[in-house]
Amino acid sequence: MKKWIGILACILAACAAKKLPVVHTDEADVKQIIAALADDSLKGRAVFTPEIDQAANFIAGEFAKAQLKPLNGHTDFKQNFFVCSIQPSMAEIIVDGVELPATNGFVLCDQTGLKWNTEPSVAIDVIKPGENFRERYQACLASKQNTLVCVSKQFKTDFIRMKAHFDAGRILLDRKQLQQRSLVFILTDDIPQSFRINYTGLIREERLTNVVGVLPGKSRPNEYVVFSAHYDHIGVLDAVGQDSIANGADDDASGVTAVISLTKIFAKQRQNERTLIFAAFTAEESGGFGSQYFSKQLDPVKVVAMLNIEMIGKDAKFGPHSLYITGFDKSDVGQILQRNTRRTGFSFHADPYPEQNLFYRSDNATLAALGVPAHSVSTVQIDQDNYYHTVDDELETLDIKNIVSAIHAIALGARTIINGEDTPSRIVPTSRSTE
């Protein structure tokens, strides 16, 4: 008996020595926040809609409740910026005298109108069967010449995905990025002898909004730790039964809820020696434009770490109370999180889906390219998630306890970074983009 009492005393002493901060998140509060962000009234939080502005107002209100400060240079939590929006309105593609079905062609044009009639100035390129589609597609996008691109029917699935992406419109951060050349993609295994293209589109300047709040650091105010998630989603889709709203409860209302919950935890603790920046990004689904703009407003040298939270609404493949980290081998952030959660019941793991290239597909990518140890943390089993980008990604499909567990794990895992004990190793800068 004395032996066990001694062991227990040692354990309690060790815990006391660690001085783990008290971390508490109310399940009801978490559920209420997700319910608000994923409500049908917000119509899927698509960019350039009144509903996404409503979502931004809600998040700003939650930041105010935590008594955060605006980012330097701002009078409130709204980080507004303007982008160039390109929306196609009509495309008529006639090849060898026959008009192509709408499903078999699309136009990539940064002008309001386009008229081609078998012009010698238009090059013809071919993505052939057996070629690396992604490499050839990227080469076409890099072209400086007006080009008609013939895509083999072998790549029909990729073609449909490309067409949906461009037909939905495009965003550029700066009008200077507008291209003089135009590209027309058609799905065919034949090289056309003649073609006629008529296209019209709308180009306009539109506003986007990140929501950003700051908890100033006590002794290292010029060293930043960023916690982020994106609050936009894909809006309204073709109806499935009576439902057409892609609510985005897991993607990424769950991550935004975690960010809001972390503001409350850290604001209550007041143990952050470094300044904490909490960001809800817009336009992640459109190409990561919110995080791109945000990154340009900071000196990357001052950003010590970034934890971007993406889809934590269900158990990870490692089981309950676990998360995984994208780009685990690119810095020692993952090792720090693992060390800080050892014997807490929570665990962090390396990304089990390296083939998905997740490190470059979320809002951490822009700061990571600048050398910041910026990673996304997630639990989604992406190879098995049937609700991703569908109308079924709703509150009822989520495990609220798993979200609360993830929030606690992140709070405990990051504690030595925010209190200045640990400074993660930097990532090798790269020019690679999120595209």
N, C-alpha and C positions, 0 to 999 in steps of 0.2 A: 504493500500500500504506500509506504514511504517513497518507494522507487517511482511509482506513478505520479505521486504528488510532486516529486522533484522534476520529473519530465514536464508535467503541466506547467510548473512554475517557470521552467526554462522557455517553454513555448510562449507563455504570456510575456515574459521579459523580452523575448526577441521581437514580438509584435509591438511592444511598447517602444522598443528601441527604434523600430522602423517608423513609428509615428505616422501610420497610414492615415490620410485625411478621411474624414467621414464623408461618404458619398451616398446621397439618397435622391432618388427620382420617383415621383409619384406616378404610378401606372395610369391613374385616371387622367392626370394632366397630359401625359404622353398621348393617350388615346384621343383626348379632346383636340390637341394640336393637329394630329394627323387627320382627324375627321374634318377639321376646318379646311386644311389644305387640299384634301382629296374630295371635297364635297362637290356634288353635281353642279352647284351654282357657279363654280369656277371654270366649268367647261373644259377641263384638262389643261388649264394654265398655259395655253399657247402664246408665243410671243406676239406682240403688236395687238393684243386684245385688251379690252377693259378689265377682263377677269384676271389677267396676270397682274395688272396694277392693284387689284383688290388683294391678291395674295401678297404682293410687296408691302402693302399697307398693314396687313395682318402681322407679317414678320417684323416690320419696324415697330409695331406696337409691343410685341413680345420683347424686343431688344430694349425698349424704353422701360418695361417692367423690371428688367434686370439692372436698370440704371447704368447701361453702357454709355460711352461717349461716342460722338461721331468721329469718323476718320479725319485726320488733319486736313483742313481746308474746306470742310463741309459743315453746314449748319444743321443737318439732320442725317438720318441713316441712309438716305437715298443717294446712290452713286449713279446719276443719270449720264448717259452718253448717247451720241447719235451715230447711226450706221447707214450705209447705203443698202437699201432693199431692192432686189431685182425679182420681179414677178412676171413670168411669161403669161400671156393672155391668149395667143393664137399661134399655131404652127401648122402650116400646110406643107407637106413633103411629098413631091411627085418624082418618082424614079422610073425612067424608061416609059414615060407617058401614063403611069398608073399611080394614083394617090395611095400612099402607104396607110394601113390602119394606124390609128393613134397609138396603139400599143407597140408599134414597130419603129418608132422614131421619136427623137426629141432634139431640141436646139439649146445649145449653151451660148448665149449671146449677151454681151454687156452694152447693148444699144437698144433704143426703143423700136427699131425696125430693121428688117433684113430682107433683101431680095436677091436671090441668086438664080441664074439661068444658064447652067452648064458653062460657067465662066472659067477660062484658062488660069485665072489667078487663084482658083480654089484647088488645093491639092486633094488627092484621094489617098487615104491610108486604110490599111486592112489589119484587123486583129484576127489572126488565123487560128484554126483549130490546133491545139497542142501548145500554143504559146502561153507564157505566163500572163494571165489576163491583167492582174493588178499592175505589173510593171509596164505593160503596153498601154494601159489606160492612163497611168500617171504620165507616161511619155507624151501621150496625145494632149493631156491637159497643159503640159509645159510648152507645147508648140506655139510659135509666134505667127503662124500662117493660117489663113482661113482654110479649113479642112473638112472634108466629108469623110467620116470614119465608118467603115463597113465592119460590123461586129459579127463574127461567126455565130450561127444559131446554137453552137455548142455552149455558148456563154449566155444563153437566154435568161437564166436566173440572175446572173450578175447584171445583165442589161436592164432587166425590170427594176432591180434595186437602184441602179444609177438613174433611170428615168424618173422613178418616184422621188428621188432626192432632188433632182433639178426642177422637176415640175412643181414641187412644193415651194419653189423660190429659193433665192440665195441671199446671203448677207455678206457684206464687205465692211471692214472697220473704217476704211478710208476710200473716198472716191478715186484717189490716185491708183487704187488697185484695179480699177476698171480696165479690161483688156480691149485692145483695138481689134484683135482677131476674133472670129467666131468659129464654133465647132458644131457640126450636125452629125449626130450618131444615128445610124440605121442598122436594123437587125437583118442581115442577109448573108448568104454565102456566095453571092454573085457581085461582080464589080459592075456598077451601072455605066451605061453608055451615055446617058443624059439624065439631068436632074433639074428640078425647079423648086426653090425654097421661098416661102413667104412666111415671115414671122413678125409678130408685134409683141412688145413687152412694156412693162411699167417700171421705171427707175425713180425712186424717191428716197428722201432722207427721213428716217424714223428713229424714235427714241427707244432705248432699252434701259433697264434699271437693275443694278445690283443693290442689295441691301447689306450694309456693312456697319458693324459696331465694334467698339474698342473698349477693352478693360486695361487701363494703363498699368505698366509694370512699376513695382516699388523701387527697385534699385537698378534695373537695367531697362529703362523705358524705351531705348532705341534699338532693342533687340526684340524681334517679333516672332510669335508663334501663331500660325493661322489654322483655324478650324473652319471647314467650309462644306457646302453641299449645294446642289443646284435645285432651284425651286420651279423652273419651267418644266413643261411636259409637252406632249404632242397634240393636245387639243381634241377635236372631234373627228372621228373616223367614220367609215361606212358602218351603218347599223348592223349589229348582231342581235337579232330578235328585236327587242324594244330599246336596246342600249347602244348609244353611239359615242359616249364620252369616255375617253381614255383618262381615267382619274389620276393615274400615276401615284398610287398610295405608297408602293414600295420604291418606285422610281420617280422622284426621289423625295417624296414627302417624308419618308422615314428618316432620310439623312438630314433634312432640314430640321425635323423635330429633334434629332440628336444635337444639332448645333444649338438650337434654342435651349434645350435642357442643359447643355454644357455652360451656357451663359449664366444660368441660375446657380449651378454648382460652384463654378469658379468665383462668381461675384460674392457668393455667401462665404466661401473659404477665405478670400483675400490673401492668398498665399503666393500669388504669381509675381515673381521678381521680374520676369520679362513681360512685355506688353502682349496681350492676347488680342488677336483680330478675328472676329467672327463674320463670315461672309456667306450670304445666300446668293448664288450666281444665277443670272439669266442666260438664256440662249445656249445652254450646253447641248441640247438636242439639235441645234442648228449648226453646230460646229465649234462650240466652246468659246463663243465671243465674249461672254460675260467675264470669264476668268482671264481671257487674253487682255481685255481692257484693264481689269483689276491689276494684273501683273505689271502693266506699264506705269501704274501709279506708285509703285514701291521700288525702293532700292533693294535689289535681290540680295545684296551682301548683308543687309540687316535682317533678312528673314532667316531665322534659325531652323525652322521646320514648318511643314504644312501637313496636316492630316485632313484629307478630303473624304467625306463620308458618303458612300454610294450604295444604297439598297441593303438595308440591314433588317428587313422585315421578317426573315425566316431563318431557321437554323442553317449554319454552314455545314459543309460535308464533314467537318471535324466534330460535329455534335454541338449540343447546347453550350452557351457561354464561351464560344470561340469566334474569332474573326480571322480574316486573312488580309495580307498586305501586298499590294502590287509593287513590283520593282524591289522586292525584298533584298536582293543582292547589290543594289545600287548605292545604298548607304547603310549605316548601322542603326537607323531609326527602328527597324523591326526588332533588332536585338535589344534595344533599350526598352521597347514595349514589352517584350517577353520577360526581361529581367524584372521589370517593375510589377508584373502581374504574377510572378511565380508565387505559388502557394496562396493565391487569393481566390482560386476557383475559376478565374478567367484565363484565356490563352489566346495568343496571336500566332499565326502560321504564315508561311510563304504562300504566295498565290498558287493555287492548284491548277490554274487554267492558263499556263504560259502561252499556249497556242492562240488564245483569244487576244493577246497583245493589249491587255487591259490597262497597263501602265501608261500607254500613249492615248487611251481612248476616253479619259475623263479629265476633270478640271485641274488635276495636279500637274498635267503635262507641261503647261506653259512655264510655270515656275521651275519645274524640274529641268527644262531645257536651258534655263538660266543658271543652273548649278545649285539650286535650292534642294535640300533633302525633302522633296514633296512627294507624298504617296497617297494612294486611296486605300481606305479600309472598307471591307465589305463582308457580307455573309452569303450573298446570293449564289445559289448553285446554278450558274448561268447556262450550263448545258442541259439543265432539266426544268428550268423555269418556264412554264407554259403561259404565264400571265404577262411576260415582258412585252411592252408596247402593244397591249391589247386593251379592250374595254373591260376586261376582268381584273385588272390590277386595282382592286378596291380594298377598302379598310377591312372588310370581312375576311380577306385572304391572309391577313398578317397575324403574326404572333407577337402581341404587345410585350409579353415577358421577354422575348428575345431582343426586342429593341431596347428595353430597359437594361438588360444585361450588357448589350453592346455599349450603351452610353456609360455605364459604370466601368467597363473594361477600358474604354478610351480615357476616361478621367483618371483612373489609377495608372494606366500605362504611360500617360504623358506627364505625370507629375514632376519627374526630375528634370524634364526639359523646360517646363514652365517655371520651375523654381530655381533654375540656373545651375543645377548640379551636373547635368549632362548637356553637351553640345554635340549634336549629331555630325557625322562626317558629311562633307559636301558631295554632291553628284557631279560627275564630269559633264560640263555644259555641252549641249548638242543643238544643232539647228533643226532637228526633227520636229515636225509639227504634229498637231492632233488630227490632221486630216487622214 
